Amino acid sequence: MRLKHSEDNGKLFIRLLLSITLCIVVTLIVSSAILFTLFNRIALKQVYQSDLAALNQTSKEVVGMTDSAQSLSFQLYQNLNISKLMFYANPNIYDSVAAMRELSNYLSSMPFIKSIYVYNPNSRYVYLASNAKQSGLLAPSELADQDILKMLDDYQDYKPFTPIPRTIPIDVDSTERQAVYTYLCYDAIGLTDKVNSAIIVNIDAQWINRDIGSHVGQATNGKSFIIDNRGRLLSGDDLLVGQSGDEATTLIRRIVADADSGYFIGKSDGDKSLISYTKPDSLEWRYVRITPYRDVTRQVNGIRVLTIAVAAAILAAGLIASFILSRRLYMPIGRMASRMRTLETEKRNSLLTLRQDLLRNLVLGREALNPRPLRRRMDDLGIEFDFQNEYRMALLAIDRFQSFSDTSGPDARVYKYAIMNICYELASQSYKVETIDMDADGVLLLLGSSAAAPFDDVVLLESVLRHIQQAVLEHLRIGVTIAYTDVDNHTVHVHTMYKKVKEAAQHRLFAGYRSLIRASDVIIPMLKEYVYPVEKERRLIESVAAGKVEEAMQLIGCMVDETRSHSVQVARWLLSHLTMVLTNVLHSLQRSHAIVFERSPEHMLAVSDQPFETLQEAETAFQSLLEEVREKLAEKRSMRHEDLIKHIHQMIEEHYGDSNLSLNWIADKLDLSPSYVGRIYKQITLNALIDVINSVRMERSIELLEGTHYSVAEIAERIGYTNPSYFYRMFKKHYGVTPTDYRRRIAIDEGGAAAKG
């Protein structure tokens, strides 16, 4: 029995375990989802019924308040004193006072009334009874609530005894406003443009809105609203303002479209909410309650957490049980599957090795090119590549291969297989592909023609190769240089093409890392014999010995550029020869100047085992070497000069009394030229040597003048001056006084000090 490849890779035991576990998980998820959905619906229904009961109660209270306002208006109309204000243009003062007293009594007995207006269009006054500051007989222009006059002018727009939510100012000069519901009771019989009389009752909005607005502190932090008979969405908080916006418009349309009460889930202020609403009441008002969905489902969420915890416990127990069960089921099958996997792996590895060996021997010219037997062997190994059709070769050379080998160690072959896989995946989209591990730093890519793309399209080919370079760099952090050949279609040319692409890959030396090299562009016949520039080598040796880095690098660059018109082997020979020349120069510097380099010359330019891969790499190595040579030479010169200066100072201190002491005398003693000694001394100390000699002699003359009784002539002779007058001039030039005056001044100072003592 042959097991499927997916079962081998996925491991049968894991599949059994996952199958049993999946059944448990699906059962738990389905049952939990059903329970959660049912609990959710129950919670929504309960909250809706609670909200609907509260909203209906609010509706009854508003209707009851409307009935109270209507009854009050009828009583005011029937009151004799108040009726005189409505029907007489100029009632007497007694009637006015009595009527205002009646209005005040109504305000006192009904605390929910904020104010009462009595309006007679023929009167000069509006009669106002209010708990606020403004009250009494007021001219229309003095009335703070000017909006009521506009409402009376447009009385046709308002239904009598229907509450009108609005805000009114407390006083004329005050910006503070209070929320009220206004009830209009007017007489407009026989008139079309104005009313005969009107009673306006303003009821405190808080009496009606006790259950409208935000409900902070309750079980659910929801809000209630009113949709009035004019289709406005009103809030019950401090001021009754019309709600607007897309959400409000959508909400109103959806509610108005339903003639009965109900609920739905929607968005309010961007949050998911439960929206409950009543059917229209006698005022044609509808009451809306918006409750955050998270508050509605809070208890359900608690049940969900408990359900998840129980499900997790059941799942854990199920996993243990499924593990034990699947283990028992798997053991006999697993042993058989393991054995078959081992056999298949051995066969696959052996087949891969055989495929690689056949293709490698073919391109290396070790395989017989008899077409029929070769085709039969390739078919047996599953190689579909056809060398009788058009094909190309592309050789991938790993950049900085020595560093790559040192870093990857035993994993180098794994990385090369990864490169081969990347090449196959990317190139097989356009070509028929075979990849070959050519050992060392090379991976050979065989590209055959296919119907997917035109085979002679060089732009497409280079695009694919660039893509391979980028993928290898991104996924493996390895740079590769790729050389490719032109098209061929003969099996006998396979080995020749490989030699061409291998030779082309060596032009990485000129092209640099991660370059793309076409074999036909770089393999050119040698036009002339290479002649080694002996004179430039001599100048190079002199420049290096003198520490002239720039000149030496210029000579090296010039010598390397001369090899570009020749083969890569010429360039490599030159680099190897330059390395030996520089190594010899370094050994000479070590012997002659006792210079100690940080690394031995052999290690600084070791090219025998691993040659330079690019000219830039070689130039960098040469530059580093020459910079160190310059630093060591400069350091050596600096140390030699310091020793020379110390020796000169010692000679001056010992021979300052010798009249022959001079620059020429010191140079003669040192076996150096006077000009060299003078230049080096001036360069190091910034002083002329003769000035230093005179300065030392002047210091010694001061010591002799102060500490001895020698005459001035004797002192001049002792410090190296044969002519006393010359000593006089030098002393006065140096100290500003003559030697005699200096000694006399010292004697006077000593005598004064003795007298004081």
Buried (B, 14 or more C-beta within 10 A) or exposed (E): EEBEEEEBEEBBBEBBBBEBBEEBBEBBEEEBEEBBEEBBEEBBEEBBEBBBEBBBEBBEBBBEBBEBBBEBBEEBBEBEBBBBBBBBEEBEEEBBEBBBEBBBEBBEEBEBBBBBBBBBBEBEBBBBBBBBEBBEBBEBEBBBBBBBBEBBEEBEEBBBBBBBBBBBBBEEEEEEBBBBBBBBBBBBEEEEEEBBBBBBBBBBBBBBBEBBBEBEEEEBEBBBBBBBBEEBBBBBBBBBBEBEEEBBEEBBEBBEEEEEBBBBEBBBEEEEBBBBBBBBBEBEBBBBBBBBBEBBBEEBBEBBEEBBEEBEEBBEEBBEEBBEEBEEBBEEBBEEBEEBBEEBEEEEEEEEEBBBBBBBEBBBEEBEBEEEEBBEBBEEBEBEBBBEEBBBBBBBBBBBBEEBBEEBEEEBEEBBBBBBEBBBEBBBEBBBBBBBBBEEBBBBBBBBBBEEBEBEEEEBBBEBBEBBBEBBBEEBEBBBBBBBBBBBEEBEBBBBBBBBBBBBBBBBBBBBBBBBBBBEEBBEEEEEEBEEBEEBBEBBBBBBBEBBBEBBBBBBEEBBEBBEEBBBEBBBBBBBEBBEBBBEBBEBBBEEBEBEBEEEBEEBBBBEEEBBBBBEBBBEBBBEBBEBBBEBBEEBEEEEBEEBEEEBBEBBEEBBEEBEBBBEBBBBBBEBEBEEBBEBBEEBBEEEBEEBBBEBBBEBBBEBBEEEEEEBBEBBBBBBBEEBEEBBEBBBEBBEEBBEEBBEEEEEEEEEEEEEE
